[in-house]
């Protein structure tokens, strides 16, 4: 069984589609028959771990996007790309796809694009400006048999961005109570220990955010 809804129209500025303004979108939910797997069939669809959001990538810079998913039933998940479904679909579960411009396809939706089928991580290194549509699907398998799929289509904008300098972290050297800092190493002689450090950003220091992930570390006593 299929549940589907469609609408019009897509962003007319999309670079990698033929006539995007006359293309639409179809959202599909597939409900497999309960005879797909022997015995009682209970299944929950995979859920993407990250919320959907539009991405802006800078030409010449590499970004990575997390399209991993979780499955409540513990089914095996495989990630892939698909051609997003067009609007105004026929009935019966046969869905037509958008038409890619020459040089683009579902598997090659934009320059410098790749997807890891094992973990859903997307890596993009843009080489030209544009707006690109792409589709990511996660298929679920149980006992080696496909039992369902979840789809997500997104747009990505590639721009020529102002160069950005990475923030710099400076750790104060020397002994501090129960430890000593030497280079990037901390030598503990007891606990607790307070490590003075500073973070600077040449572009916009007012927008700095910090996060620490160290077991047993109290990260509440710092400010930006």
Secondary structure as GFF3:
##gff-version 3
##sequence-region A 1 224
A	DSSP	beta_strand	2	8	.	.	.	ID=ss1
A	DSSP	three_ten_helix	20	22	.	.	.	ID=ss2
A	DSSP	beta_strand	24	30	.	.	.	ID=ss3
A	DSSP	beta_strand	47	48	.	.	.	ID=ss4
A	DSSP	beta_strand	55	58	.	.	.	ID=ss5
A	DSSP	beta_strand	62	66	.	.	.	ID=ss6
A	DSSP	beta_strand	69	70	.	.	.	ID=ss7
A	DSSP	beta_strand	76	82	.	.	.	ID=ss8
A	DSSP	beta_strand	113	115	.	.	.	ID=ss9
A	DSSP	beta_strand	121	125	.	.	.	ID=ss10
A	DSSP	beta_strand	130	142	.	.	.	ID=ss11
A	DSSP	beta_strand	145	159	.	.	.	ID=ss12
A	DSSP	beta_strand	168	171	.	.	.	ID=ss13
A	DSSP	beta_strand	174	175	.	.	.	ID=ss14
A	DSSP	beta_strand	179	182	.	.	.	ID=ss15
A	DSSP	beta_strand	185	188	.	.	.	ID=ss16
A	DSSP	beta_strand	197	200	.	.	.	ID=ss17
A	DSSP	three_ten_helix	205	207	.	.	.	ID=ss18
###
